[in-house]
Every structure is written in structure tokens, then in C-alpha cells.
Amino acid sequence: MHELSVCQNLVMQVERIARERNARVSSITIKIGPLSGVEAALVEQAYPLAVAGTCLSAARLIIDSLPVRVHCGVCQKDSVAAPNRMLCAHCGDWRTELLSGDELLLSSVELSRDPIAEVALQ
Amino acid sequence: MCQMCGCSLPGTEHVVHGTSSHPHQSGHEHLEVLSHLLAVNDEAAAHNRSHLDMHGVLAINFMSSPGAGKTSLLEATIRRLRSQYRISVVEGDLATENDAQRIRAQGVPAIQITTGNACHLDASMLHGALHDIALADVDLLFIENVGNLVCPASFDLGQHRDVVLLSVPEGDDKPEKYPVMFRAADLVLITKAELLEHIPEFDLQRARGSLQKIASAVPVLELSARRETGMDAWIDWLHAQKLANDSRIAAREPVIHQHAHAIGAAAEVRAGAD
């Protein structure tokens, strides 16, 4: 179960962004594909533990799950595949290239300025 | 109006590749980041790789389930290569120094990382170990990851190659059960090949077929570390990777490093190996 480490890495990265921009984070959107090695459901469980006591404790996590998509090197067509059966859906060949499905991305963050903090800075 | 997000800013110039920012009037801002979730680990891994490259070290990360024979393979490999290369080993386990002691018995330095309850090595753990290794005196660094077919695949350490072991008793369908791990491999080694005659359920063709199901064209070699059979092809592969890595490093500008690193405990570890 390495999802906690993944969340801790995420927290470090987003904390850095929040600090640089002197803003509060209201939500974090991540993209996860089934071939990333990270399970979305376990990330959801680990996230509250990772943000507890940090400046992200109030930030909502939004997970965007992506499908496995492959491009066939033989018939040149694209298709959706299962992570453990990445054959071309059109011709059945195994010589496919991954188009998407191994993403593990911090996609975006929603920031909000804290008016009190802004005044304090001035 | 911005065509990308519909906010009130003119044009789309504020949407730059990689990171874009949409400051909205309400004090809210939508910031596109599009970075790897493990960017913090990746930075540490890139740092490790620059250390290794600076000293011309080829680092190989060994991954498998527990008991697939990683340490036995390392012992047999060291016996074959220790007269040609200066080798160091980093051992990852939840607890004990047992594996590092086995490696030191082969006459090469070994650093044991005990992860406690962590199921994988990460780049900062390896970085800590690299401080204890005199990299200028190393040609090959073998990293034995924590025995686990899931978590280690997600964490870049700064290694140059990944070798995944599949031992005969585990079954020939492991690649399709653990696609992320086996897709990370630069080489798959089928280990404990001496057991093939006793375990007819393991079919080499099916193991290759299982890799094809996850669209992997990775090379596959079979060997027995115990009988030291099938080792030649594996050793040839290692020589070829070392040459390829050396040429890659030679073709590039030298890595400029920001800070000096201490190698304090290295002498002590080497003394322990003698």
C-alpha cells in the first residue's frame, strides 16, 4: 500500500505551490490511469491522512480516472483495452503502444486568496 | 473571452504549456499544473541519477516478489563480474541486515536500507545510501528493491535499468497479474530455472505469452543462480548495458552539480567487506 507515500508526495508539491502563490488551496484535481500502479480508491482513503495537519487539510481531492487506450502497430487503429489484456480490439495483435492509461498526474489546483493574509502582507 | 476556459481574460496567452493560471476576479484561481504526482520523488531521483552519471556508474534496480531469488542472483552475478567491475550493492528490506551480509561475504560493499513498514524504496532513501558509497570507486551499482510486485514499480530511484525477476514456483501468469511491474522491466529474468523439471505447470511459452498480453516486447532470459546455468546471456546483457550507459554519458555535457556530498561511512563499509 504505497498510496500514502503517493499522497504525501502530492501534498509536498501542492504545499509548495500554495506557498509560492500565497494562497489557500480549495481543491486538487489528479488524473490516474489503471497502469499507473496507483489505485484511485486507496488514494481516496490515504488522502485525509496525508493532508491532516497541513495547510491542505480543507482541500477537496477530485480524482479523474482515465481508461487504458492503445494504438496498434499492425492495423494502426486505436482501441480501449484492459490493463492486463492490451491487445488491439480490432485485429487482436499484441504489438500495441500505450496511448493513455499510465497517468499519475497532478492536473490542477483551485486556489483562493486569503483577504486577511493579503492585507497583512501589504 | 478566453477560449480555453471561458474566463474573462482576453486571448489564451495566459494558458502556457505545462502550467497555466487563470486568476478570476473573485480571488479564486484555477491553476493547471500537469506534473507527475510523484514530482517530489522524481526530483530526488534525477538528483541521484546525476550523481551516478557524474561518476560513470550504471545503476540497476532489481524488483520481484519476496523470495524470487534477487540476493542469490546478485551473489552469482558478483562472482562472475567482480574481477572486471567495481561493484556496490544497496539492499532494501523491511528489516534485518541479512542480505547485505550475504553480499559483503562476496567481497563487495553493501549498504542495507531498512524501510520499517514501507513497501518500497524511494529516491530519498537511495540518496541517503548514496552518501555512504564512494561512487568514484564504483562501476556497477545493484539496487535490490523491497520484495514486492506492486509498489516499487511506481517510484523512480534514479536507476538506469530495471530488471524484474519471475521465479518458476511463482507461476507463468505473473506478468498479466502485475502488469505495472512487468511493463516497467527492461529485462525479465526467469529465475530458479532448475525447478522447471519439477514444476511442469510453469510453461516458458506461456510466460512469454503473458508478457505479450501486456504488450511487452521486453527480452526474457532464463537462468539458475544456484547452478549458475544460463548466466552467460545475463552477463552479456549487463556488459551491453554498461557500454550503452557509458556512451550515453560520454555523449552529453557533464552534469553540473550544486553541492558536494559527503561519503563518510563508505570507508567503514568497505572495510567491513574485506
Interface residues (C-beta under 8 A of the other chain):
Chain A: M1 H2 S5 V6 N9 L10 M12 Q13 I17 R21 A23 S26 I30 L35 S36 G37 V38 V70 P83 N84 R85 M86 L87 W94 R95 T96 E97 L98 D102 L104 L105 L106 S107 S108 V109 E110 L111 S112 R113 P115
Chain B: G27 H28 E29 H30 L31 E32 V33 L34 S35 H36 L37 L38 A39 V40 N41 A118 C119 H120 D122 V150 C151 A153 S154 F155 E176 K177 P179 V180 M181 R183 Q212 K213 I214 A215 A217
